[in-house]
Structure formats: structure tokens, C-alpha cells
Amino acid sequence: MPFPPIADYAFLSDCEVSTLIAPDGAVEWLCLPRPDAPSVFGALLDRSAGSFRFGPSGARVPQQRRYLPGTMVLETTWHTATGWLTVTDALVLGPVASIRRGDTRRSPGDASAQRTLLRIARCFDGRVELDLSCFPLFDYGRVPGQWNYDGEGFTRTSVDAEGLTLTLNSSVPLGLLGARSYGRKTLEAGDSAFAALSWGDTSPGNLVEAREQLAYTESFWRSWISMARFPDHRFRPYMERSALALKGLSYAPTGAIMAAATTSLPETPGGERNWDYRFTWIRDTAFMLRALHSLGLDWEAFEYFAFIIDAVSEPDPADPWSLQIMYGIGGERDLTEHTLDHLSGYRDSRPVRIGNGAFDQHQHDVWGMLLDAVEEHLRGGGQIAPHIWARLSALVDTALVKSKEPDQGIWEMRGAPQHFVASKVLCWVAADRGIRIARARGDRERAERWQAGADALKEEICARGVDERGVFTQHYGSTELDASLLLLPLMGFLPPEDVRVRATVLAIAEELTEQGLVLRYRVDRTEDGLSGEEGTFSICSFWLVSALAVIGEVDAAEALFERMLSFAGPLRLYAEEIDAATGAHLGNFPQAFTHLSLIDAANRLIAAENAARGIE
């Protein structure tokens, strides 16, 4: 079977694990017992690495797919030669368990994951033959299991491998064939059947229980989304789906939010730019908090901030001033990168990587992103303890010292370190936010010391980071553009009316785009240590929307935003990149950074529209 387009996958989550379901009804990505664990179903990265299909026999192209409104519940409608069928899929949420699990550090709130993937089929016209094929291959497709009947009948089977026990309950009579559990059942109009794959102890035993679990899950998601604040605007459906995607990328036990649900979906099909994004990046933090707070999702913002503070408040004993650019979703520091050479990769894109070798890179934007997040947290009504302030103060000092050194840059270049302008600006942001926090705390000595450092750094950046045209450049001594420079007005480095800011934003819009969509940089003119091409970066396109709106080019901003919305996947989800020529999504999916930048861009555009109409 060929690989589906990346954008055609559906994304489900219970905020403890997540899964991707292909249009033909096959679960092709599920990692257990955490989303960064080895895959159980890995057909996303190799067609022979395991999948779980539950759908009509002889039909692979659905009539319609949609999320039930306000939920992370997927409904797929099929039309066969003999009838009509819907399949409803969900990762089940239910009442909070009385016993705390594993690495849990956060309050579960109103519901918790039931560790069950539930699939319910209903024939609503004619007659449909329903197929079930559950073929898990553990440890990224390397370890097959052996299914066995669990009980006296044909409705329950189980398999043990790699420390996991999977149980399959179904009203479809099950057969066993080595590593595969399978079945077939004919449904008449009005008939339903279910299949529930569980790695816990709450699997439904019959169709009535399955429907109750589905109803609870639907109710949870609708209740959650109803607590958020969304504008009464045409952008609202995209903002809602983006908020649901961000919630789905969260890991409730610790409050972490993953950059994406997948690893190694390629930036260029067949290329080597394939990375593992199942971690939390510090640089996402400020943008994440701003997006969540803007929608009234203060609880999620607090939980995520708590995770970040847990991760960064304990310095490395070997380097007490260090701050990693990224952490595991359980707070892990060692994210050593490996390749899985037995996997073909999505559309033959090798290597498939697990872990991320960038975890120990020097990227100087990290301090500014963290301090900006802290200020956002305080603005949202949060507090920080004195020992955390002491740690943060040390990081501001570090940012000012390290600003004099080259780094790998915000894009995690694997080439030689450079004096990247955006990195210098984010070091200035660290000092600027530190100054504001210090003044609010009455810490005059630190505020005055950091002010002197910030002023000197800004003067240096404006002297060495601008070319003869008056445009900011990728790094000192370069004439190349970089989309990270769009952060200058968005992070408050210079006012929007500054002629250099305006010139830079317009130059990026004119010179660093393909069919209007923004590249990170020109790969043929930038030594990033990698071969091959890449698509346009969706977050950069949304940054350009925001920057254009900020400098007053609202019509251009709105046109670009509408164009980006037209590239959304069928379920309003985005991968990391878009091929501007074909509209194909590239890179890991769904990507948090893209969705939170969509929310921010929408908010800025709506604010600009309201201002033009005299509405506050």
C-alpha cells in the first residue's frame, strides 16, 4: 500500500498517548506507553511495521472524514457497493483513577486517559462486511507478538511483548494468526460492532460499555473546548482545531507539550532532513503560553509552565549555568540520537531517527524564550518562588555573557557556529524581560546592571547585524535573510515603525518566499550541515502574517493568512512545512509551533480589524 499524504492523517489523543489514523481506517502510528516510546503500530514509517484496520471490506477510500464538533473524536463514513457505514474512533477519557500512575506530577483535572483505543462501527443503510486486522509489531517493528485467546469465547485476545500487554476486545469474532488478530462480521442497517485495544484495565466488555466510554470522551472534549475563549470570527474553526491539537500534543502526567506527535516525517521526501519531534523545546514556551492565555486556557498554560520550571530549575552539576534547548516529556536531559536502519522511512526517507542530537547544541535564543515565557506567566497571574528567581537571574547573566559567542542558531544548524542575529536579539530579550521582572520585584541592582548590558548588546546588533540596504541579516558579516528576523518586531526588540524593521519584514516577504510562503533561509546559500531541499516553514509564514500586521500592512497580512488557511489539511491540521508548488505537507505532524503561531497570527489580525473599525 502506498503512503497517504501526511496531511491526510487524523490525529487522536487522550493527553497521555496519541495516534495517527490513515484515510483507509488503519491506525499507522501508536507508541506505548508514552508518545515518545517505541511504536506498536509503525506503518507510518514502514509499511511492514504494524497497523490496525477496522473498516469495510473491499473499500479503502472513505466518503467523508470529520472530527465530531468540538472533539478529538474521529468519524469516518464509508459507501460500499452494498451499504453505508460509519466508524467512530477515540482514545478514551474517563473518570480520574484513584491510583496515581507512573511519572505523574500534575493534577489530572476532570478526566484521565483510560488507556484504550476505541473503534465503533455502525451500518446505517444496506449491508456492509466489516473487517478487523490488528497487527502490532513492538519496538519500532522489530518484535512480533503472539496473540492468544483470553477467555472461553472469540471476543477477547491478548498479546505480551517488550513489557507491554495489549488486550483486544471486540464484538467481531476474532481469529489468531501469529502476530495478527483478525475478524470479519456482516452488519445490517442498524447494526453496530466495536473493537477496543487496551494497554490498561478499563477496556469495555460489550457494546453498551463501549458507547458509554465514547459518550464520556465526547463530553470531556466539548466541555474542555467550551471553557476556552474564541472570537466570533471566520477564523474561529481553525483556532479551535489548533487549540485541540495543542491539547492533544500535551502529556498530562507532567504538563509537557510535544513539538509534534511523530518522528522522521521528511522535510523532503527521500531526503535526510528527518527528525524526532516528540520532545519539548524551550523556544516554544513563550509562544505557547501566549497562545494558551489568549484563549483563556490558563490551566494548560500553568501546567506547561510548571513542567518547564521543573526541567530548568535543576542545573547540570557539571555546568550550573547551562540550559538545554529541549527536554524529554518526562523532563529527561539525555536525548541521544539513534537511527533505525531497519525502517524504510516515510516514502523511502532515511534515516529514521529517534532521539534528537540537537539537545546538547548551543542555541542562544533559549534564554530569551524562557525569560519571555516567565514574564508571560507573571502577566497571566502566576508567581515564581525566590529560588526560581535566583536561577533565572543567573540565566540572564549567562545570556549576556554568551551573547558574545557564536551558536547554532534558532534553526539548529549542523554547520559551523555563527553570530546569528536572531540569537543575539533573543539574548537581548532575556535581559529586557529580566529587567522588567527585576523592577517589579524591587531588585534595582540587577535591573540597572542588566540594562547596561542590554543597551550595549542592542547597539552592537544594530551596528553589525544590518546590511547596506538597512535590512537585518542572518548573521554578522552576511547579506542573507533569515525568517527568524521576523521575531524582531514580535519580541519588541525595535518598534514596528523603525525603518530597519519595516525594511526587513518587506524584504523577507519579497525575497525569502516561494509563491508567497516563507522559507527559513535559502538552503543553497546557508551552510546548515545538511544536503537536500526543504519546504516552506508554516510557522515562518504565520510569523510573517503577524509581522505584516504589526507594521501596518494588514491587507497583505490577511491575504497571506487566508492563503495559509487554504493549505490546511482536510481535518484543519498542519505539518511543519508546505511544498508551495504542490501544497503537500512535509515534516512532522501535527506540529505545535505551527498551530500556536496560527492562533497568534489570527489574534493579531482580528485585533487589527477591530482597531480599523474603532473596536477595542
N, C-alpha and C positions, 0 to 999 in steps of 0.2 A: 504493500500500500504506500502511495506517495505521502509525503509530509503535507499537512494542511498549512496554509499561510498562518504566520504567527498570530496575526490579528483575529483569526477566526476561532481561536481557543476561548472557551469560557473559563472563568476563574471563580472558584468557590473557596470559602474559608470558614473555619469556626474559631478563628483567632488563636488557634494552637497548632494547626496544620493547614495546608492549602493544597488545592488540586487543580489541574487543567484538564478540561474535557474537550475532545475534538468534535467537530460537527457531526461525525458519524455515530456519536454516542459513546465513544471509547474514552475511558479515563487513561490519559497518557503520561501523567506526571503526578506522583504522590510519594512524598518522603515521610518516613515514620521512624521514631515517634515525634520528631521535630521537623520543621520545614527545611532545616539545614542538615538533616540526617541523610543517609543513603536512600536512594529511591527504591520503592517496592514496585511501582509502575514507572518505567522509564522510556517508553516508546517515543517520547518527545525527542530523545537524543539518540535513539537507535531503534529501528522498527522491531527488533527482536529482543528488546529489554523489558517486556512486560506491559500488559494493558488489561482493562476490564470493560467489556462492552455489554450494554443492556439496551436492546433496541429491536426493531423489527427485522425479521429475516428477509434477506434479499434487497433491502433498501439501505442506502448509505448517505443519501442527500436529503436532509430534512426540509420540510415545507416552511418552518419558521422556528426561530430560537429567540428567546427573550428571558430576561430576569423578571420574576414576579415583581410588580411595582414596589419600590422601597426595600428590596431584599437582596440577599445573596443566594437566592433560590432560583435555579435554572429550570425553565420549561421548554422542552423541545417537542414540536409537533411533526408527525410523520404522516404522509399519504402513500399507502401502498396500493397495489393493484386490487386488493380486496377490502380495504378499510382504512380507518384513521386511528392514530394512536398518539397519545402524549406521554412523555417520560419526564418526571419531575425529579431533580437531583438536588441534594443538600448535604452539607456537612452539619450534623445535628448539634444543636444547642439545647440545653435543658437546665433544670434546677441545679443550683450550686451544690457540689458534692460536700459531704460532711467531713471528708478526709482530704487534707491538703496533699497535692501531688508534687513529687519531684522537686524541680527548681523554682517553684512558685514563690514570688516575693511580693506580688501585688494583690490587691483586693480583686476578686473575680467580678464584683458588681452584681448585676441582676441575673446572670446566666453563665454557664461554663460549658466547655466542649464536652460532648458525650462520647467522643472517640468512635464515631460511626459515620460512614458514608452511606446515605440512604437514597435508594432509587425506587420510584413508584411509577408503574406503567398503567395506563387506562385506555382501553379501546372505547371510543365514543361513537363509532359508526362502522358497520360491516363486521369483518372478521380479520384479525391480524395474528400472524405467528410471531411470537416473542422469543428472541434468542438471548441467552446469557452465556458469557465466556469470561471467566475470571482467571487470569494467568499472571500471578505475581512472580517476579524474579528479584530476589533480595540483593542488597549490596550493589546497586547500580547494574543489575542484570547479570551478576556473576554467580549467584547462588540460587538454584531452584529449590522449591519446597516440595513436600509430598502431602497432598490433601488426603484426609481421612474423614469418614463419616463420624459425626459427633451426635450420637443418639440412635434410636431404632429406625427412624424413617429416612426420607430422602431430602429433607428440608434444611439440614444443618451440617456443614462441613467445617473443618479447621485445618490449619497448617502451621507448623512451627519452624522457624529458621532465624538465625542471626539474633537470637534473644527476643524475637517478636512472635506473638501468637495472633494469627488472623482467624476470625470466625466469620463464615458466610451463612447467613440465614436467608431463606427465600421461600416464597410460595410457589416458585417454579421448581419442579422436581429436579434434583441435582444428580449429575453423574461425575465420576472421577476419572481423570486420565493423567496420571503422574502429577505434574506441577499445575495442571489445569482443572478447575471445577466448572462444569458447564451444564446447561439445561435448555429445554425448549417447551413452550406452552402456547396453546391456541387460546386467544381471548376473543370472546364475542362482545358485541356492543353492550356496554355497561359493566363489563368485567374489568377487574384490576389485578395486578400482581406486584410484588415488591421483592427487592433484594437489598440486604443490609450487610455491608462489610464492616466488621468491628475489630478494633485493637484494644478494646476495653471490656467492660462488663455490663453495658447498658443497651445491647442490641435488641431491637424489637423482635418478639417471638411470633407475631402474626400481623395481618394487615391492619387490624384495628389499632394496635400499638404503633405501627409504622405511621399511620395517618396522624395519630396524636403527636408523635415526635415532629412530624413535618409541620403541623399547625403551630406547635410551640416555637419552632425555629423561625417560621414566617413572622409570628407575632413579635419575637425578640427584635428582628431586624427592623420591622416597621416602627416599633416603639423607639428603637435607637435613633433612626433617621428623623423621627418626628420631634426629637429633642434638640435637633440642630436648627440653626437659623439660615434659611436660604432666601435670597431676594426673589420677589415676584417678577421674574425676568425670563426672557427666552433662553438665557444661558443656564437656567436652573437645572434642567435634566442632566447636563454634563457635569455640573458642580456636584449634584447628588451622587452620580455614579463615581466621580472622583473621590468623594468622601467615603463611600462604601469601599472603594478599592484600598484607600489608606487604612481603614479599619481592618479590612481583610488581610493586609500585609503586617498587621501588628501581631506580636507574640505575647498574649495576655499574661502568662506566668511572670514575665519580667518587665513588661511595658515597652519592649523594643519594637521598632518598626523596621522591617527589612527594606532594602533598596528595591528588591524585586523578588518574585516567587521562584525564580529559575536560575540555573547556571548554564552558561555556554551557548545560549542562543546567539547566533553570529551577528556582528555588525556588518559583515559582508558574507553572504552565503559562499561556502567553500574556503573562507579565509581563516586567519589565525586570531582575529580580534574577538575572542570568545572568553568571557569572564564569569566568575561566580559572584552573584549579587545578593546572596542570601545572608547578608550581614547588615549592620547598622553603621552608616557613615556619619561622623561628627558634622561634616559640612551640610548634611540635610537638616540639622537640628533647628536652626533659626527659621528656615523656610517652613519646616514642618509645624513649629509652634505658631507661627504667624497664620498659616492656613487654618489650623485647627481652631485657634482662638477666634479667627474671623467668622467662623461658622458656629460659634458657641459651643464647640466641643472641648470644653475646658478640662473635663475629666481625662480624656485621651491625651491632651497636651500635658497635663500634670504627670500622668503615668509615664509618658515618654521622657519627660524631663527627669523624672526620678531615676529611670534607667540610665540616662546619660550621666547624671551626677554620681550614681553608684560606680559606673565604669571609670570615670575620670578622677574620682576623689582619692583613689589609692594609687599613688605614683609608683613607677617602676623603681625598685630598690637600687638598681644599677644606674638609674638616671632619674632622680627625683623631679626633674623639671620636664620630663617627657610627657607627650600627649599623643597617643596613637590617632591616626586618621579614621580608624574603623575598629569595630569590636564585634565579636560574635553575639548572637541574640541572647545568650546567657551571660554576657559580659566577658567572654573568652578573649584573651590577648593574642595567643598564638594561632594565626590563621594561615599556616604554611600551605603553600600552593602545591598541588599534585596534578598530574594528568591521568586521565582514564583512557589508556590507549586501546582498550578493547571495544570502546564505543565508537560508532561511525560518526557521531555528531549529527546535529540537525542539518539535513541536506548536505552531508559529507563535509561539514565544517569542523575541522580538527585544529588543535586538540580540544577535547572536553576537559575542562579544569574544575577542580574542587579546591576550596581554599582560595585565597587571593594574595598574591605576592606583593601587592601594594601596601599591605598592612604595616610594614616597617619602613615605608618611604618617608622622606622628609617633605612635607607639604605644608607650607607656612600659612595657608589660608585657615588652617584648623583652629587657631587661637581666636581669630576674629569671629568665625562662625559660632564658636562656643560662647564667647562673651556676648555676642548679639543675641544668642538664644537665652542667656541668663537675663539680659535686660528685658527681653520679650516676656519671660516668665514673671519677672517682677511687675511689669506693666499689667500682666493678666491677674495680678493679685497674689502671686506666690511670694515665698520668702526663701532666704538662704541662711544657713547656720554660720556662726563665726568661723568655724574651722573650714567650711567650704569657701568662705570669702578669703581666708588666708591662702588656700590652694589656688583660687582664681587669681589672686593678686600676684602670686608667683608666676602664673602663666602669662599675665600681662607683661611682667618684666621680661620673661623669656621671649615673647613676641617681639619686643623692641630690640632685644639683642640679636635674635635670629633674623630680623628683617634685613640685616646687613649681608646675609649669606644667600647663595643661590639655593633653589629647591627643585622638586619635580613638577611643581605647578598643580593647579586645581584639576587638571585632566590626567594626572598620574602618569606623566610621560616616562617612558622607559629608556629615553636617551639621556644625554648629559644634562646635569642640572643647569638651570639658567636663573637670571634675575627676573623672574616673571612679574609683570606689573600688577596683575590681579593679586598675586601673593603678597606683594608689598602693601597694596591697598587694604587687604584683609588684616595685615599686621597693624596698620593704622586703625582699622575698625576695632581691633582688640583694645588698643589704647583708648580710643574715643569712648567705647562703651564702659571700659573700666573707669574712666574719668567720671562719667555720669553716675555710675553706681557709687563710686567713692564719695562724690559730693553729696549724694542722697544719704549716705551713711555718716557724713561728717568727717570723712577721712581726708582732710585737707592736704596733708603731706604727700600722700600718694597721688592725689589728683594733680597737684602742681608739678610733681616730678614727671608724671606721665604726659601732662600737657606739653612740656618742653620736648619730650621725645616724639610725640605725635606731630607737633609743628615742624620739627626738623625732618621727619620722615615724609610728610606731605610735600615739603619744599623740594626734597630730593626726587620724589616721584614725578612731580610736575616739571622738574628740570631735565631728568634723564629718561622719562618714560613717554615723551611726546615727540613726534617726528616734525619735519619741516612744515607739514600741512596743518599742524596744530591738532593732530589726532593721536590719541594714546595707542601704544603699540604692544605687541605680545610680550616682549621682554626688552630690557635695556639693550641698546645697540641694534635693535631690529626695526624693520619697517613693516612687518607683517601684522595683520589684525588677528584678534582672538575674541571669541564670543564672551569670554569671561569678563571682558571690559565693560559689558552691559551692566555689570554689578556696580560700577562707579556711581551712577545716579541712584540706583535702587538701594544702595547701602549708605547713601548720604555722604560720600567722600567729597563731592563737589555739588553745588546746587544745579538743578536742571537747566537753568538759564546760562550756565557757564558755556562759553563758545566752544571750548575744547570738548566738553561733554556732548554737546549737540553735534559737533563735527564727527565725533567718534561713533555715536549712535547711527547717524545717517550714513557714515562710511561702511559700517557693518551691514546695514540694510542694503546698500548698493553693491558692495564688493565681496561680502562673505556669505552670499546666499546662492542657492540653486532653486530656480523657479519660485523665488520668494521665501524659501525656507532656509534656516540658518545652519551653517556648518560650525563646528567648534573652532576649526582652523583649517587651513589648506594643508592636507597631509603631504602633498608633493613639495611643500616649502617649509615644512616643520620636521625636525629630526625627533620623532617620538619613539624611536627604537623598534618600530613595527613595520611590516610590509602590508601592502594592500590598501584598499579604499574603505571608506565608511559613509554611512548615510548622513542626512541632516539630523541634528540633535533636537528633539522636540522641546526639551527644556529651554534650549537656546532660542528657539522660535517664540516660546511664550515669554522669555525674558525680553526679547525684542518688542513684543506687544506691550509689556509693562513699561519699557524704557521709552518707546514712542509716545505712549500715553502721558508719561511724566514730563516729557519735553514739549508737550502740547500738540503733537501730531496724532490727534485722536482718530481722524478718518483713516489714516494709514494703519494705525494700531488695530482698529476694528476690522478692517479688511483682512489683515493678516490673521487675526483671531478667528474670523469666520472661515478662512481657508484652512486653518489648523483643525477646526471642528469638522470640516468636511473629510478630513483624513482619519477621523476616529474609526476604530474597528466597529464591526457590526453590533457589538454589545457596549459601545462607547468606552472601550478600554484602549490604552496606548502602550506600545513598547517604548524602548529608549529612543529609537531613531525611525526616520521615514525616508525611503528612497523617493526623492522628489520626482523622478521621472515616471515611476510606476505606481506610487502610493503605497508600496509594500512596507509593512512594519519590519524593523530589524532590531536585534538586540534583545535583552531580557525583558520579561513580560509577566504581569503588568508592572510598570516602573513607577515607584512612588514619586521620584523627583519630577517626572512629567506631570503627574496628576496634581501634585501640590502647586506646581507652577501654573497650571491651568486655573486653579482656584484663585491664586494671587492675581493673575492677569485679568480674570473675569471681574474680580473685585475692583481693580484699578479702572477698568473700562466703565463699569457701572457707575463708579464714583465720578468719572469724567463726564459721563452722560448726564448724571444728576446735577453736577455743577453747571453744565451748559444750560440746564433748564431752571437753574436757581433753586434746586432742591438740595438740602443739606443731608 
